[in-house]
Amino acid sequence: MRGSDVPGSQVPARGSMEAMELSHRLISIHNFSEKISERLVHFHVMSLQDCFFLWVGSSASLCSLAVAMCSRFDSMPLSSMILGDKSDTTSSSFAQRLSKRTKKQVFASINIPCNDSQLMLLVEKRIKEEMESFPEKF
């Protein structure tokens, strides 16, 4: 029995299948790694239509997660910690800077020691380089 033969069920219209295929193409995943200050740092970007998620770390953990988005009421994007220590503003401030740069909603999870300011500057520089090389991935 086909789906359209069952009472109350319908086979999706061809247009909706095309829309579903299109929606799958709107999500892109981009991974890269770099040895920075003698430490291997991994980067994971999941880009959707109007926002992206950025994870940075040297091991598989999700210790913090912040979100930031532009607002018409303030020149600095709004941000909020979703997960992690509220006193550690690394992910939140990172998300704000990326949101301001891209004009998109940004989810950021920075999972490297924040006490190494030189490492953080180099990580941010590496992300900027990747954004310039592959803007469609962000």
C-alpha positions in Angstrom: 0.0 0.0 0.0 1.4 3.4 -0.9 1.3 6.3 1.5 -1.4 8.0 -0.6 -3.5 4.9 -0.4 -3.7 5.0 3.4 -6.6 7.0 4.6 -5.5 10.3 6.1 -1.9 10.1 4.7 -0.4 12.0 1.9 2.7 11.6 -0.2 4.8 14.8 0.1 4.5 17.1 -2.9 7.4 17.3 -5.3 8.0 20.9 -4.3 8.4 20.0 -0.6 11.0 17.3 -1.4 12.9 19.9 -3.4 12.6 22.3 -0.4 13.9 19.5 1.9 16.9 18.9 -0.4 17.6 22.6 -0.5 17.5 22.9 3.3 20.1 20.1 3.6 22.4 22.1 1.4 22.1 25.2 3.7 24.1 23.4 6.4 27.8 23.3 5.8 30.5 21.8 8.1 34.1 22.9 7.9 36.9 21.5 10.1 40.5 22.6 10.3 43.4 22.2 12.7 46.5 24.2 13.4 49.5 23.8 15.6 49.6 27.1 17.6 52.2 27.8 20.3 53.2 24.1 20.4 49.6 23.0 20.9 47.3 21.4 18.3 44.1 23.3 18.1 41.0 22.0 16.3 38.3 24.2 14.8 34.8 23.1 13.8 32.4 25.4 12.0 28.8 24.5 11.3 27.2 27.1 9.2 23.5 27.5 8.6 21.7 30.1 6.6 21.9 33.1 8.9 24.1 31.9 11.7 27.0 29.6 12.5 28.4 27.6 15.4 32.2 27.7 16.1 33.9 25.2 18.3 37.6 25.6 19.2 39.5 23.2 21.4 42.5 20.9 21.8 40.4 18.0 23.1 36.8 16.8 22.6 34.9 18.8 25.2 32.1 21.3 25.3 32.9 23.3 28.5 31.3 26.6 27.5 28.8 27.8 24.9 27.8 31.4 24.2 25.6 33.1 21.7 25.8 36.6 20.3 23.7 38.5 17.8 23.5 42.0 16.4 20.9 44.4 17.6 19.5 47.5 16.1 19.5 49.1 19.5 23.2 48.8 20.2 26.4 48.8 18.1 27.9 46.0 20.2 26.1 42.6 19.6 24.1 41.2 22.5 25.6 38.0 24.0 24.7 35.4 26.6 26.4 32.4 28.1 24.3 29.2 27.5 26.6 26.7 29.1 29.6 26.9 31.4 31.2 29.2 34.0 29.5 32.7 33.7 32.7 34.4 35.0 34.7 33.1 32.0 33.7 35.5 29.3 36.1 34.0 26.6 33.3 32.3 24.5 30.9 35.2 25.0 33.3 38.0 24.0 34.6 35.8 21.1 31.0 35.3 19.9 30.4 39.1 20.1 33.4 39.9 18.0 32.5 37.3 15.4 28.9 38.5 15.3 30.0 42.1 14.8 32.3 41.0 12.0 29.9 38.8 10.2 26.5 40.4 11.1 25.2 36.9 11.9 24.1 35.1 15.0 27.1 33.3 16.4 27.3 30.3 18.7 30.8 30.0 20.1 32.5 27.4 22.3 36.1 28.1 23.1 37.6 25.2 25.0 41.3 26.2 25.4 43.0 27.7 28.5 42.0 31.3 28.6 44.9 32.2 30.9 47.2 32.2 27.8 46.4 35.5 26.1 49.0 35.0 23.4 47.4 31.6 22.4 44.0 33.3 22.3 45.3 36.1 20.0 46.8 33.5 17.7 43.6 31.4 17.7 41.6 34.5 16.8 44.1 35.4 14.1 43.8 31.9 12.6 40.0 32.1 12.5 40.2 35.5 10.7 42.5 33.9 8.2 40.1 31.1 7.6 37.2 33.5 7.3 39.0 35.4 4.6 40.0 32.3 2.7 36.6 30.6 3.0 33.9 33.2 3.7 31.2 30.9 2.5 31.9 28.5 5.4 31.0 31.1 8.0 
